[in-house]
C-alpha cells in the first residue's frame, strides 16, 4: 500500500492542511486513513484533508512525502482526480 501526502500548506478553518491520496484506489486510501484514525468526514472527493499537527504521524505510518503538484499528477495519472466541478455535474 502506497499513499502520498503533500506538505501542510493549505489554509482553512483556522488550520493548515495536507492532502492524503492514493494512486491506486479509494479503497486503499480509506484503509490507510482508517489505520491513521482520520475520520471519514475528512475525505473530500479524492483526498483526505490532514491537519498539520498530524502530518508527521501520517509519514511515520507510511505516507510518502510529495509536492502538491505531484499529488495532482498522481491523481490524474491514476484516473482518480475528482475536481470540484465534478460534484456540480452530478458525480457521486
C-alpha angles and dihedrals in degrees: 000000000000122000127171135218131193125214117281099259104123113103122213140137093007093305140085119242144200128207119237115200144165125220091203110048146327088247090061090047093049091048092053092044090050090052089048091050094240111157118242089238087070089067111101117184097297108359145038119246107228119192117235093248089063097046096096091045090056091049092049088051090056109273111147115232113236137157122269089249089055091052090058093044092051093049093050092044090054093045090241101114113121109182120200091258087060089067092051091051092060102268119157 
